């Protein structure tokens, strides 16, 4: 349950950062995508290592790593170019 709250908070933060930079809020989906991909990869690695329930902790660690990567990518986005139309 705490995972869901963390994921919602992450997506809201990413959407706010993207909007601040003049981008769409769709960049928040990157956070959810990287979170779930990290969790799946971490789970597979934990199972291959034979950690049993410890594999869940590895999955959560990889999910946090995915969230950090998504945050870094969105934070590094340049400001959206402003299109200026000449006055007639």
Order of alpha helices (4+ residues) and beta strands (2+ residues): alpha-alpha-alpha
